[in-house]
Amino acid sequence: MSSGPNVTAVGEVAARYLGAILYAIEVCAVSMDGAGRGDDARYYRAIASELADAGGKEPGEPVSNPGER
C-alpha cells in the first residue's frame, strides 16, 4: 500500500487538465461569493492562483505556498 499520492502522476494529470481545473475552481468560488462565503472563495482562488503559477514554472523550479502570499 502506498504512503501517499504519486506526486509525479498527480502532477501530470493536473498539468493536462489545468485549464479545466482552474475554471472549475473559479465556478465554485463565484458560487461561494454568491452564497456570502467570501472567505472560502478567497481560499480556493488562492489555490487556483498557486496552480496557475506552478503551470508556468519550469520543472524543479520552486512553487510558493499560498500562505506566503
Secondary structure, DSSP 4 states (H G I P E B T S, - for coil): --SS--HHHHHHHHHHTHHHHHHHHHHHHHHHHHTT-HHHHHHHHHHHHHHHHHHTSPTT-----GGG-
